[in-house]
Amino acid sequence: MSKPKPPRAAKCKTCGADIYWATDVSTARACPIDVAPVAGANVLLAIDASGAIKSRVLGKGEDAGGAKTRMNHWVTCTAPPERKGKGQHKGGSPA
C-alpha cells in the first residue's frame, strides 16, 4: 500500500499566507489551517487514505503526544475578510 501524497498548500485570498484546507472531523466543515507547525497550537492534521486532509481541535489540556500542531488560519490571518455570520446585521455591523 502506498503512502498518500503530501498535502498541497493553497494561499489565503486576503493575506497570501500558505494554508491547508482541511475538513474538521467533528463538524465536517472545511477550515483553513496554517501550513507552518506551531509548538503549543491546538490543531492536529491527518491525511486519510484518499489523500484528504482532516483536522481535529485538541480539547482543553489535551496533549498532542509529540505530533506537530498548527493554528486555525482564522486566528492568525493578518487581513481577515469581513464575517457575515451570526450576530451581525445585514449591513455588517455587530448586533
C-alpha positions as CSV (number, residue, x, y, z in Angstrom):
1,M,0.0,0.0,0.0
2,S,1.4,3.4,-1.0
3,K,1.5,6.4,1.2
4,P,-0.9,9.3,0.5
5,K,0.7,12.2,-1.4
6,P,1.7,15.2,0.7
7,P,-1.0,17.8,1.0
8,R,-1.0,20.7,-1.4
9,A,-0.9,24.1,0.1
10,A,-3.2,26.9,-1.0
11,K,-2.9,30.7,-0.5
12,C,-5.2,32.7,1.7
13,K,-7.1,35.1,-0.6
14,T,-6.8,38.0,1.7
15,C,-3.3,37.8,3.3
16,G,-1.5,35.4,1.0
17,A,-0.3,33.0,3.7
18,D,0.2,29.4,2.9
19,I,-2.8,27.3,4.2
20,Y,-4.2,23.8,4.0
21,W,-8.0,23.4,3.5
22,A,-8.9,20.6,5.9
23,T,-12.2,19.0,6.9
24,D,-12.8,19.3,10.7
25,V,-13.7,15.8,11.9
26,S,-16.2,17.0,14.4
27,T,-18.2,19.4,12.2
28,A,-17.4,18.1,8.6
29,R,-16.8,21.7,7.7
30,A,-13.8,23.0,5.6
31,C,-11.4,25.1,7.6
32,P,-8.2,26.9,6.7
33,I,-5.2,25.7,8.7
34,D,-1.8,27.4,8.7
35,V,0.9,25.2,7.0
36,A,3.7,26.0,9.4
37,P,3.6,24.0,12.6
38,V,3.5,25.9,15.9
39,A,4.5,24.4,19.2
40,G,1.6,24.6,21.7
41,A,-1.0,25.2,19.0
42,N,-4.3,23.2,19.2
43,V,-5.0,21.7,15.7
44,L,-3.8,18.3,14.6
45,L,-3.8,17.3,10.9
46,A,-4.0,13.9,9.4
47,I,-4.2,12.7,5.8
48,D,-6.7,9.9,5.1
49,A,-6.2,7.0,2.6
50,S,-7.8,9.1,-0.1
51,G,-5.4,12.0,0.5
52,A,-8.0,14.3,2.1
53,I,-6.7,16.5,4.9
54,K,-8.6,16.1,8.2
55,S,-8.2,18.4,11.2
56,R,-9.1,17.9,14.9
57,V,-9.0,20.6,17.6
58,L,-7.4,19.4,20.8
59,G,-9.5,19.7,23.9
60,K,-8.5,21.9,26.8
61,G,-5.5,20.3,28.5
62,E,-5.2,17.6,25.8
63,D,-1.7,16.7,24.8
64,A,-0.7,16.3,21.2
65,G,1.5,13.3,22.0
66,G,4.5,14.8,20.2
67,A,2.6,15.4,17.0
68,K,3.1,18.7,15.1
69,T,0.3,21.1,15.9
70,R,-0.9,24.0,13.8
71,M,-3.2,27.1,14.1
72,N,-6.6,27.7,12.5
73,H,-5.9,30.4,10.0
74,W,-9.0,32.4,11.1
75,V,-6.9,33.2,14.3
76,T,-3.7,34.2,12.5
77,C,-4.9,35.9,9.3
78,T,-3.5,39.4,9.1
79,A,-6.2,40.6,6.7
80,P,-9.4,38.6,7.7
81,P,-12.4,39.1,5.5
82,E,-15.5,40.7,7.0
83,R,-17.6,37.9,8.6
84,K,-21.2,37.7,7.6
85,G,-22.4,35.2,10.2
86,K,-24.5,35.1,13.3
87,G,-24.7,38.2,15.4
88,Q,-24.3,40.6,12.6
89,H,-26.9,42.8,10.8
90,K,-27.1,42.6,7.1
91,G,-25.1,45.9,7.0
92,G,-22.1,44.1,8.6
93,S,-22.3,45.9,11.9
94,P,-22.2,43.8,15.1
95,A,-25.7,43.4,16.7
